[in-house]
Amino acid sequence: MRVAIVQVKAPYFAKGENEEKVLSLAEEAIQQKADMLLIPEGINLGYFIMDQTRSRDEALSLALELAPDFSSPWVEELKRKAGKGLYIACGGFFKIEENKLVNALLLISPRGETSVYYKTHLYHLKEIREEDFVIKGNELKVVDTDLGKIGLSICYDLNFPEVTRTLTLKGAQIILLSAAWPKMAGATWDILLPARALENEVFIFASGQIGEEYYGHSKIIDYAGNILAEFGEEEGLKVAEIDLARQEKWREIVTLFEDRRPELYRV
């Protein structure tokens, strides 16, 4: 299986520019014969939660004005790209009701089937709270696809080991993490991604934004914690080949899940 991750800069509220960049990169993934493509968190509006040039009310009002719904022309164009034989997982801000936004990860199949995950763990700092802008999801989702079982996650979810473990216990072979990870927590990103892959024996694809606030260093990691492809702070697309059969053999040899003692755990 050929899988691709994207790393891009997404200026705040530059909706047209950001959406066009995504479509261009999806076309590049198709040309490189990728089977799956992962695109960063909140890509259509940029991760505007961190926009310090606008007040909270101004940013929210603008986001509600610009955010598409799930049947927007941009999403339909993503479906057309997927129809060329590519699974597309794309992060974005979407409007679900008149005054409600979600931070979502869409997984679109080549047949046009769409699965949606709403971010369950919302990021916050002392003066910045994601929950002031978007509603919180309440379900950890694994999607059964022609490529395998795929778990969906977004950015801050990485900090909670229960997320990756739960997705794995639900059968995930691959976990997608769409992100706009802050530069100040770069060491956390580099430590946790291979650790989550290794302790759960899953492939993890992590696709992040770059720019002044954002760390980049997007990665494709295998079930043993090995990095198969990695960005620095440049924009672009990277492809790696993965083998789910080898993952299954690894799990038969390294029997972490058989050796668990869930009767002892209280999490």
C-alpha positions in Angstrom: 0.0 0.0 0.0 1.3 3.5 -0.9 0.4 6.1 1.6 1.0 9.9 1.5 1.1 12.7 4.0 0.9 16.4 3.3 2.7 19.3 5.2 1.6 22.8 4.4 1.3 26.3 5.7 -2.4 27.4 5.9 -2.8 31.1 6.6 -5.7 32.1 8.8 -9.0 32.5 7.0 -7.4 32.2 3.5 -10.1 29.8 2.6 -9.8 29.9 -1.2 -6.0 29.7 -1.2 -6.0 26.8 1.4 -8.7 24.8 -0.3 -7.0 25.1 -3.7 -3.7 24.0 -2.2 -5.3 20.9 -0.9 -6.8 20.0 -4.2 -3.5 20.5 -5.9 -1.7 18.2 -3.5 -4.5 15.6 -3.8 -3.8 15.6 -7.6 -0.1 15.1 -6.9 -0.9 12.1 -4.7 -2.9 10.6 -7.5 0.0 11.1 -9.9 2.3 9.3 -7.4 -0.2 6.4 -7.3 -0.9 6.8 -3.6 -3.7 4.7 -2.1 -4.3 7.1 0.8 -3.6 10.7 1.5 -3.7 12.5 4.9 -4.0 16.3 5.1 -3.5 18.5 8.2 -6.0 19.7 10.8 -8.3 22.7 10.1 -6.7 23.2 6.7 -9.4 25.2 5.0 -9.5 28.1 7.5 -6.0 27.5 9.0 -6.0 26.8 12.7 -7.5 30.2 13.4 -8.0 29.3 17.1 -4.4 30.7 17.5 -5.0 33.9 15.6 -3.9 36.7 17.9 -4.7 39.5 15.5 -8.5 39.3 16.1 -10.7 39.2 19.1 -12.5 35.9 20.0 -15.9 37.3 18.8 -14.4 38.6 15.5 -12.6 35.3 14.8 -15.7 33.2 15.6 -18.0 35.4 13.4 -15.6 35.2 10.5 -15.2 31.4 10.9 -19.0 30.9 10.9 -19.2 33.0 7.8 -16.5 31.1 5.9 -16.8 27.5 7.1 -18.3 25.2 4.6 -20.8 22.4 5.3 -20.2 18.8 4.5 -21.8 19.1 1.1 -19.9 22.2 0.0 -18.3 22.4 -3.6 -14.9 21.9 -2.0 -15.9 18.6 -0.3 -17.5 17.5 -3.6 -14.3 18.3 -5.4 -12.4 16.2 -2.8 -14.8 13.4 -3.6 -14.0 13.7 -7.3 -10.3 13.4 -6.5 -10.9 10.4 -4.3 -12.9 8.8 -7.1 -9.7 8.5 -9.0 -8.7 5.7 -6.6 -7.5 7.6 -3.6 -8.7 7.5 0.0 -8.5 11.2 1.2 -8.4 12.1 4.9 -8.7 15.8 5.3 -9.0 18.0 8.4 -11.1 21.1 8.3 -13.5 23.4 10.2 -17.1 22.8 9.2 -20.4 24.4 10.0 -23.1 22.0 11.2 -25.8 24.4 12.3 -26.3 28.2 12.2 -24.0 28.9 15.1 -22.0 25.7 15.5 -18.6 24.7 14.2 -16.8 21.4 14.4 -13.1 20.6 14.0 -13.4 17.5 11.9 -11.4 14.9 10.0 -13.2 13.6 6.9 -12.2 10.2 5.4 -13.5 10.0 1.8 -13.4 6.6 0.0 -12.9 6.2 -3.8 -16.7 5.3 -3.9 -17.6 8.7 -2.3 -18.4 7.3 1.1 -17.6 9.8 3.8 -16.8 9.1 7.5 -16.5 12.1 9.8 -14.7 12.3 13.2 -15.3 15.3 15.4 -12.2 16.2 17.6 -12.9 14.8 21.1 -10.1 16.6 23.1 -10.1 20.3 22.6 -6.8 22.3 23.0 -6.5 25.1 25.4 -3.9 27.5 26.8 -4.4 30.1 29.6 -6.1 32.6 27.2 -6.9 30.4 24.2 -9.7 27.8 24.4 -10.7 25.7 21.4 -14.1 25.0 23.0 -14.9 28.7 22.6 -15.1 28.1 18.9 -16.1 24.4 18.2 -18.2 21.8 19.8 -16.6 18.6 21.3 -17.0 15.2 19.7 -18.1 12.2 21.7 -17.0 9.2 19.7 -13.7 7.5 18.9 -14.1 6.2 15.4 -12.6 3.3 13.5 -13.6 2.9 9.8 -13.5 -0.4 8.0 -12.1 0.2 4.5 -10.8 -1.7 1.5 -7.3 -0.8 2.7 -7.8 -1.9 6.3 -9.3 -0.6 9.6 -8.5 3.0 10.1 -8.7 5.0 13.3 -9.3 8.8 13.1 -7.7 11.3 15.5 -6.9 15.0 15.6 -3.8 16.8 17.1 -4.3 17.2 20.9 -5.8 13.6 21.0 -2.1 12.5 20.8 -1.6 13.5 24.4 -4.1 11.0 25.6 -2.8 7.4 25.4 -6.4 6.1 25.9 -7.3 7.4 22.4 -4.8 5.3 20.5 -5.3 2.3 22.8 -9.1 2.5 22.4 -8.8 2.8 18.6 -6.5 -0.2 18.5 -8.8 -2.3 20.7 -11.5 -1.4 18.3 -9.4 -3.0 15.5 -7.5 -0.2 14.0 -4.4 -1.2 12.0 -3.7 2.4 10.9 -4.3 5.5 12.9 -4.4 8.9 11.2 -3.5 12.1 13.2 -4.4 15.3 11.4 -2.7 18.2 13.3 -1.6 21.8 13.7 0.9 21.1 16.4 2.5 24.0 18.2 6.3 24.6 17.9 6.7 25.0 21.6 5.7 21.3 22.1 7.8 19.9 19.3 9.7 17.5 21.6 6.4 16.1 22.8 5.3 15.4 19.2 8.6 13.6 18.3 8.5 11.5 21.5 4.8 10.5 21.5 4.2 9.6 17.9 6.7 6.6 17.7 5.7 5.6 21.3 2.0 5.4 20.4 2.8 3.4 17.3 5.1 1.0 19.2 3.0 0.4 22.3 -0.1 -0.3 20.2 1.6 -2.0 17.2 -0.2 0.3 14.7 0.9 2.4 11.8 0.6 6.1 12.6 0.4 8.8 9.9 0.7 12.3 11.3 0.2 15.3 9.0 0.8 18.8 10.4 0.8 22.4 9.4 3.9 24.6 9.3 4.4 28.3 9.8 5.4 30.6 12.6 3.5 28.8 15.4 3.5 25.3 14.0 6.1 22.6 14.3 5.7 20.5 11.1 7.8 17.3 11.3 5.0 15.2 9.8 5.7 11.5 9.9 4.7 8.1 8.7 5.6 5.5 11.4 5.3 1.8 11.4 4.0 -0.7 14.1 7.5 -1.0 15.6 8.0 2.8 16.0 10.3 3.1 12.9 9.9 6.3 10.9 9.3 5.5 7.2 9.0 9.1 6.0 9.4 12.5 7.7 9.3 16.2 7.0 11.3 19.0 8.5 9.6 22.3 8.2 9.1 22.3 4.4 5.9 22.2 2.5 5.1 19.2 0.3 4.0 15.6 0.0 5.8 12.4 1.0 5.0 8.8 0.1 5.9 5.6 1.9 5.0 1.9 1.3 3.4 -0.1 4.2 2.6 -3.8 4.6 -0.3 -4.8 6.8 0.7 -8.5 6.4 4.0 -7.8 8.0 2.3 -5.9 10.8 0.1 -8.9 11.5 3.2 -11.2 11.7 4.8 -8.7 14.1 1.8 -8.8 16.4 2.0 -12.6 16.4 5.6 -12.4 17.6 5.4 -9.4 19.9 2.3 -10.3 21.8 1.6 -7.1 23.7 -2.2 -7.4 23.5 -2.3 -11.1 24.5 -0.1 -10.2 27.5 -2.3 -7.3 28.8 -4.0 -7.6 32.2 -7.1 -5.5 31.7 -8.6 -6.8 35.0 -5.9 -4.8 36.8 -6.3 -1.5 34.9 -8.6 1.3 36.0 -8.4 3.9 33.2 
